[in-house]
C-alpha cells in the first residue's frame, strides 16, 4: 500500500513526490487497538490544550476510574465535581457525557461496526455529537480506524505544508484545497501525512493523532 501510494502521489504531484523522496517512508501507523469511543474521549481532553496537559488530565481520570479509559456508564456516573477535579472544563464535561451517552445508544459505533460504515457516514454521525467537529472525526478516521483516503482540508498543518512545498504566498482555501486533493485519491491520508511533515519541519507544527 505505501509503495503504491508513494508512486501515485509522485505521479500526480511531482512537487509532493520530491518531498516524499526526501522524507522517506510514511510512518503513519493507526492505533488499531483503540475503540472510537476511547479516541473521542481523548480528543475531547486534547481540545485547546498542550498534549502533556491533556495526557495529565486523562491520567487523573484513569486514576479515579481505575482504567485508562472509563467505560461509558462509569463516566456517566462521575459527578461534575469529580470531572472538574481531573481538569475538565464545563464544556468538555458536557461533551464527555454526550460521547458516553451516544456510545451507549449506538451512535458511536464499535470498531467492528465502524468497519461496515463509510467515511461519509461516520463523519455525519459523529460530528453531530456535542464538542465533536468534522476535523476530530477525520483524525479518528486516519489515526484510529486507518482509513486511507481522508483529506482534512480544514487542517492548518496540511494546508500549510502544501503552501510551503509549492511556494504559495497564502494557503489554499478549504473548498479549493478539496478540489486539489481529489488528485491524491485514493491515498489522501498518506498525502496529508507528508504535508503535515512539511509543515512540522518548517514551523514545528506537530502531527496530530
N, C-alpha and C positions, 0 to 999 in steps of 0.2 A: 504493500500500500504506500509506504513512504517513498519508495523509489518511483513509483508511478506518479505520485502526487508531485514530487520534485520535477520530474520530467515534464509533466503537463504545465505546471506553473511557469517553468522556464520557457516553454514554447509560447505561451500566451502573453507573457510579460518578461522580456529579456532583462529588464532592469531588476525586477524581482529575482530573476534567475541568477544575476550576479550576486545579489545578497545571499541567496541560498547557497551558492558555491563558497562564499566567504564564511558563512555561519556554520555550514556543515549539516549534519543530520538533525532532523527535527526531534526534539526531546519531549514532545507533547505526549504524556502518559496519563490517561484518565484514571481516576481512582474508582476502579470497578467494584470495590467492596462497599462503597458508600451508597446508602439509600437516598432518594430525592428528598425525603423529609429531613434527614440529617444535613444534607447540603444546604437546604433553605434555612434551617436554624443557624448554621454557620454564617450564611450570607447576611442574615439579619444582624447578627453580632458584629460583623465586619463593616457594616454600613457607616461611612463617615468617620472611621477610626483607623488608626495605625494598626497593622496586623498584630503587633505584640500586645497592644491594649485589648484587642478583640479576643486574642487567644487567652489572655488572663481572665477575661470575663467568662469565657466558655469553661475555663478551668475551674472557676469558682462555682459555676452552675453544675458542672460534673461532680464537684466535691459535695454539694448539697444533695444531689440525687444518687450518688454512688455509681454513676455510669457516665461514660464520656458524653453521650447524648441521651437525655432523659426521654423515655417513651412519651408519646403524645398525652396519654391520660395522666402520667406523672407530672408532666409540665403544666397541664391544666389545673392540677391540684395545688400548685405552688401559689402562695399569696403574692400580691403586688409588692409587698414589703420585702419578701424574700428575693424576688427577682430584681428589685431595685438594689438590694444589698449586694447582688452579684455584679451590678454595674449597668443594668439595662435601663434605658430611659423609658418614659411613659409611652411614647410612640412605638418603641421597639417591643415593649411588653404586649401591646395590642397586636402587633404583627406576629409575635411568637404564638400568642393564643390563637390567632386565626390560622396560622400554619398547622398547629396541632389539631384544631377542630376540623380543618379541611382534609387532614390526613385520616382522621377517624371516619369521616363521611365518604372517603374515597376520591375526593377531588385531587388530592396529591397522591399519585399512584406509587406503587412499589416499583422497584427496578424491573421486575418481571412484567408488570402491567405496562410500564412505560415503554418497554421494548416493542409493544404492539401499537404504539401511537406515533404519529408523525411529528416532526419538529413543530409544524404549524399548530397542531392540536395542543401540544404541550405548552407552547408559548401562550396560546389563547387561554387555556385553563389556568395556568399558574400565575400569569401576570395579572389575573383578576384578584389574587389574594392581597390582603392588606400589606402594604410595605414591600411588595414584590413587583418589580417592573420587568419590562422586556429584557433589559440588559442582564439582570440577575438570572433569568431563565436561560438566556443564551450561554452564560457562564456554566450553568448546570449542565446544559446540553453538551458543551465542549469538554469540561473538566471532570464531570461525574459520569455522564452517560456515554461519552466517547463518540458523539455524533460527528461525522466527517465533513459535513457541508454547511456549517454555520458561519455567517459573516456578520459580526456585531458592528453595524455601521454607526451606531451611536457611541462607540468606544473611542475615547480621545486618543489612547495609545495606538490603536490600529490606524486611525486616520492620520495621526502624526507620523507614524512610520512610513506610510505611503507618501506623505508630503515630503519627507526627508529624502527618501531614495529617489524620488522623481524630481527633486529640486523645485518644488512648487512654492510660490510665495505664501499661500494660505492652504489650509486643509480643505479637501472637498467636502461639500455639504452631504449630510447623510443620504438624502434621496439620490443625488448624483453618484455617491460612493456605492450605493447598492447596485446601480447600473454597471459601474466599473467592475464590481466584484462578480458579476454574472460570468465573466470570462474565466474566473478561477474555479467555477463549479466543475466537478463535484468534490473539490478539495479545498473549500473555502476556509475550513477550520485550520488547515495547515498554513494557508496563505496568511490568515490572521496571526498565527503564532510567529511567523517570520517577520511580519510587520511590527508586532509587539517587540521582537528582539531589536529591530532597527531603532525604535523609539527608546527602548531600555538603554541601549548602548550610548545613544546621543544625549538623552536628557535624564537618564536614570529614572524612567517611568517603569515601575515593577510590573512583571507579568501578573495578571490576575489568576485566580484559582488557587 
